[in-house]
């Protein structure tokens, strides 16, 4: 008779058999190093693939945004120059900012307000500003576009969305508004030396009244 403490019936034959001892394998340190090194290499390659894909998607998105803005500007350009300027003024833009964004002088803007005709390229330049403003307001819920465009995109540099727009980087403005990019990432791409260029002994901070202020960067604070 088989010892009941060391045998049991199998599910296949129903006969009794002894339980096999569990076999374990201990990996050597060399094997662990090799395996972990392989996994790190795989993770690095996957990370590089993800980064490359992210860059390609970002480029495609920026081209799409540029096309969207240009298409919208072509439609808006059908309005009168006075109507477009009035919309920008009602949105809170100063005439000097409108002139800078359009790449013209303030007197030129003043003449157009008084009814003087503008050239086709200048009309389109104004239409692009209006297209940007409407996109920020309608698609990205920026309620006060003019004020938002005066806020520095990073605390360490005096670069604003207006500066980006004046430089023709309208897609970057839209990307920041839509949280598709950060001010730091935009500056890293546009002005890689921006940290050194804008280094200062002062820093920008948000005051208790909600306004931005400056203070010495070395001042000790609790």
C-alpha positions as CSV (number, residue, x, y, z in Angstrom):
1,X,0.0,0.0,0.0
2,X,1.3,3.5,-0.9
3,X,2.2,6.0,1.8
4,X,-0.7,8.6,1.7
5,X,1.6,11.3,3.1
6,X,4.0,11.1,0.1
7,X,1.7,10.3,-2.8
8,X,-1.5,11.6,-4.5
9,X,-3.7,10.6,-7.4
10,X,-2.8,12.3,-10.7
11,X,-5.5,14.0,-12.8
12,X,-4.5,12.1,-15.9
13,X,-4.5,8.4,-14.9
14,X,-6.0,8.5,-11.5
15,X,-3.1,6.4,-10.2
16,X,-1.1,7.5,-7.2
17,X,2.4,8.9,-7.7
18,X,4.8,10.8,-5.5
19,X,5.0,14.6,-5.9
20,X,8.2,15.8,-7.7
21,X,10.4,18.2,-5.9
22,X,10.3,21.8,-7.2
23,X,13.4,22.7,-9.2
24,X,14.7,26.3,-8.9
25,X,17.4,28.1,-10.9
26,X,19.7,30.7,-9.3
27,X,21.0,33.2,-11.9
28,X,24.6,34.2,-11.7
29,X,25.6,37.8,-11.3
30,X,27.0,37.8,-14.8
31,X,23.7,36.7,-16.2
32,X,21.8,39.4,-14.2
33,X,24.2,42.1,-15.5
34,X,23.8,40.9,-19.1
35,X,20.0,40.7,-18.8
36,X,19.6,44.1,-17.1
37,X,22.0,45.7,-19.7
38,X,19.9,44.3,-22.5
39,X,16.7,45.7,-20.9
40,X,18.4,49.1,-20.5
41,X,19.4,49.1,-24.2
42,X,15.9,48.2,-25.2
43,X,14.5,51.0,-23.1
44,X,16.9,53.5,-24.5
45,X,16.0,52.5,-28.1
46,X,12.3,52.7,-27.3
47,X,12.9,56.1,-25.8
48,X,14.7,57.3,-28.9
49,X,11.9,56.0,-31.1
50,X,9.3,57.8,-29.0
51,X,11.3,61.0,-29.0
52,X,11.7,60.8,-32.8
53,X,8.0,60.1,-33.3
54,X,7.1,63.0,-31.0
55,X,9.3,65.4,-33.0
56,X,7.6,64.2,-36.3
57,X,4.1,64.6,-34.9
58,X,5.1,68.1,-33.6
59,X,6.3,69.2,-37.0
60,X,3.2,67.9,-38.7
61,X,1.0,69.7,-36.2
62,X,2.9,72.9,-36.6
63,X,2.5,72.7,-40.4
64,X,-1.2,72.1,-40.0
65,X,-1.5,75.1,-37.7
66,X,0.3,77.3,-40.1
67,X,-1.9,76.2,-42.9
68,X,-5.0,76.7,-40.8
69,X,-3.9,80.3,-39.8
70,X,-3.1,81.2,-43.4
71,X,-6.4,79.9,-44.7
72,X,-8.3,81.8,-42.1
73,X,-6.2,84.9,-42.8
74,X,-7.0,84.7,-46.6
75,X,-10.7,84.8,-45.7
76,X,-10.4,87.5,-43.1
77,X,-8.5,89.7,-45.6
78,X,-11.7,90.2,-47.5
79,X,-12.8,92.5,-44.7
80,X,-11.9,96.2,-44.8
81,X,-8.6,97.2,-43.2
82,X,-10.6,99.6,-40.9
83,X,-12.8,96.7,-39.7
84,X,-9.8,94.5,-38.9
85,X,-8.0,97.2,-37.0
86,X,-11.2,98.0,-35.1
87,X,-11.4,94.3,-34.1
88,X,-7.8,94.3,-32.9
89,X,-8.3,97.5,-30.9
90,X,-11.5,96.1,-29.3
91,X,-9.5,93.1,-28.3
92,X,-7.2,95.4,-26.3
93,X,-4.2,95.7,-28.6
94,X,-2.3,99.0,-28.5
95,X,-1.6,100.6,-31.9
96,X,2.2,100.1,-31.4
97,X,1.6,96.4,-30.9
98,X,-0.5,96.1,-34.0
99,X,2.1,98.0,-36.0
100,X,4.9,95.7,-34.7
101,X,2.9,92.6,-35.4
102,X,2.1,93.8,-38.9
103,X,5.7,94.8,-39.5
104,X,4.8,98.5,-40.3
105,X,5.1,101.8,-38.6
106,X,2.5,103.3,-36.2
107,X,1.9,106.3,-38.6
108,X,1.0,103.7,-41.3
109,X,-1.6,102.1,-39.0
110,X,-2.9,105.6,-38.2
111,X,-3.4,106.4,-41.9
112,X,-5.3,103.1,-42.5
113,X,-7.5,103.9,-39.5
114,X,-8.4,107.2,-41.3
115,X,-9.3,105.4,-44.4
116,X,-6.2,105.4,-46.6
117,X,-5.7,102.2,-48.6
118,X,-3.1,99.7,-47.7
119,X,-1.1,97.4,-50.0
120,X,-2.1,93.8,-50.4
121,X,0.7,92.4,-48.4
122,X,0.0,94.8,-45.5
123,X,-3.7,93.9,-45.6
124,X,-2.8,90.2,-45.4
125,X,-0.3,90.9,-42.5
126,X,-3.2,92.5,-40.5
127,X,-5.5,89.6,-41.4
128,X,-2.9,87.2,-40.0
129,X,-3.0,89.0,-36.7
130,X,-6.8,88.8,-36.6
131,X,-6.6,85.1,-37.5
132,X,-4.2,84.5,-34.7
133,X,-6.4,86.4,-32.2
134,X,-9.6,84.6,-33.2
135,X,-7.8,81.2,-33.0
136,X,-6.5,81.9,-29.6
137,X,-9.9,83.1,-28.4
138,X,-12.2,80.6,-30.1
139,X,-10.1,77.4,-30.2
140,X,-7.9,77.8,-27.1
141,X,-10.2,79.8,-24.7
142,X,-7.8,82.7,-24.2
143,X,-10.4,85.2,-23.0
144,X,-8.1,88.3,-23.0
145,X,-5.8,87.7,-25.9
146,X,-4.0,91.1,-25.8
147,X,-3.1,90.8,-22.1
148,X,-2.1,87.1,-22.4
149,X,0.2,87.9,-25.3
150,X,2.1,90.3,-23.0
151,X,2.9,87.7,-20.4
152,X,6.5,86.3,-20.5
153,X,6.5,82.7,-21.8
154,X,9.2,81.8,-19.1
155,X,9.9,83.6,-15.9
156,X,13.7,83.8,-16.7
157,X,13.4,85.7,-20.0
158,X,11.4,88.8,-21.1
159,X,10.1,87.0,-24.2
160,X,6.3,87.2,-24.8
161,X,3.9,85.7,-27.3
162,X,3.9,89.1,-29.0
163,X,7.7,88.7,-29.5
164,X,7.1,85.3,-31.0
165,X,4.4,86.6,-33.3
166,X,6.5,89.5,-34.5
167,X,9.3,87.0,-35.3
168,X,6.7,85.1,-37.4
169,X,6.4,82.2,-35.0
170,X,2.6,82.1,-34.9
171,X,2.5,78.3,-34.6
172,X,4.6,78.5,-31.4
173,X,2.1,81.0,-29.9
174,X,-0.8,78.6,-30.7
175,X,1.2,75.6,-29.3
176,X,1.8,77.4,-26.0
177,X,-1.8,78.5,-25.8
178,X,-3.0,74.9,-26.5
179,X,-0.5,73.4,-24.0
180,X,1.1,71.5,-26.8
181,X,4.5,73.0,-26.0
182,X,6.1,75.1,-23.2
183,X,7.8,78.4,-23.3
184,X,11.1,76.7,-22.4
185,X,10.8,74.2,-25.3
186,X,10.0,77.0,-27.7
187,X,13.0,79.1,-26.6
188,X,15.3,76.0,-26.7
189,X,14.3,75.6,-30.4
190,X,14.3,79.3,-31.3
191,X,17.1,80.7,-29.2
192,X,19.2,77.9,-27.8
193,X,21.4,80.4,-25.9
194,X,18.5,82.1,-24.3
195,X,19.5,81.3,-20.7
196,X,22.9,83.1,-21.2
197,X,21.4,85.8,-23.3
198,X,18.7,86.8,-20.8
199,X,20.7,86.0,-17.6
200,X,20.1,88.7,-15.1
201,X,20.7,89.5,-11.4
202,X,16.9,90.0,-11.2
203,X,14.0,87.6,-11.4
204,X,10.4,87.9,-12.3
205,X,7.8,86.9,-9.7
206,X,4.1,87.0,-9.2
207,X,3.2,89.6,-6.5
208,X,0.4,89.1,-4.0
209,X,-1.8,91.5,-6.0
210,X,-1.6,89.1,-9.0
211,X,0.8,91.4,-11.0
212,X,4.2,90.4,-12.2
213,X,7.2,92.1,-10.6
214,X,10.9,92.0,-10.4
215,X,13.3,91.5,-7.5
216,X,17.0,90.8,-7.0
217,X,17.6,87.1,-7.5
218,X,20.0,87.0,-4.6
219,X,17.6,88.4,-2.0
220,X,17.0,85.9,0.8
221,X,13.3,85.1,1.3
222,X,11.7,82.9,3.9
